[in-house]
Amino acid sequence: MSELRDLYQEVILDHNKRPRNFGALEPADRRAIGHNPLCGDKLTVYVRLDGTRVADVRFEGQGCAISKASASMMTEMVKGLSRDDIAALFESFHHLVTAPDAGDEGDHLGKLTVFAGVREYPTRVKCATLSWHTLRAALEDEAPQPVTTE
């Protein structure tokens, strides 16, 4: 168990300190703003599409280590995926961090499995899922109002 906890801390801290795909994406086909009022996390997710696939995705904003790391890892995972694939990945990730019976979600989540421990801390679930909800809103082109975790 301590190995998993160590890996969790290592991966989260790395993506927090050196977030991947951080910064605005211009031009972007879609964008959405997300806000977690409980924690103060605020981010913008930018998406460039190639048909139904995500050609590029970036984010910018500020937030806690879990929020920033989740956004960073999410952007790495969804590049090149179709909207349907992203929807399935979102559901798997959401189940991983919320369901008490979620065990090993399998290899398809890759490094995202380090977030399994947040299910024990409901307020941290909101941090981990903010970028995912924001990406979904951007893909559905529902961006006029900020996405919130409340």
Rosetta blueprint (number, residue, H / E / L):
1 M L
2 S H
3 E H
4 L H
5 R H
6 D H
7 L H
8 Y H
9 Q H
10 E H
11 V H
12 I H
13 L H
14 D H
15 H H
16 N H
17 K H
18 R L
19 P L
20 R L
21 N L
22 F E
23 G L
24 A L
25 L L
26 E L
27 P L
28 A L
29 D L
30 R E
31 R E
32 A E
33 I E
34 G E
35 H E
36 N E
37 P L
38 L L
39 C L
40 G L
41 D E
42 K E
43 L E
44 T E
45 V E
46 Y E
47 V E
48 R E
49 L E
50 D E
51 G L
52 T L
53 R E
54 V E
55 A E
56 D E
57 V E
58 R E
59 F E
60 E E
61 G E
62 Q E
63 G L
64 C L
65 A H
66 I H
67 S H
68 K H
69 A H
70 S H
71 A H
72 S H
73 M H
74 M H
75 T H
76 E H
77 M H
78 V H
79 K L
80 G L
81 L L
82 S E
83 R H
84 D H
85 D H
86 I H
87 A H
88 A H
89 L H
90 F H
91 E H
92 S H
93 F H
94 H H
95 H H
96 L H
97 V H
98 T H
99 A L
100 P L
101 D L
102 A L
103 G L
104 D L
105 E L
106 G L
107 D H
108 H H
109 L H
110 G H
111 K H
112 L H
113 T H
114 V H
115 F H
116 A H
117 G H
118 V H
119 R H
120 E H
121 Y L
122 P H
123 T H
124 R H
125 V H
126 K H
127 C H
128 A H
129 T H
130 L H
131 S H
132 W H
133 H H
134 T H
135 L H
136 R H
137 A H
138 A H
139 L H
140 E L
141 D L
142 E L
143 A L
144 P L
145 Q L
146 P L
147 V E
148 T E
149 T L
150 E L
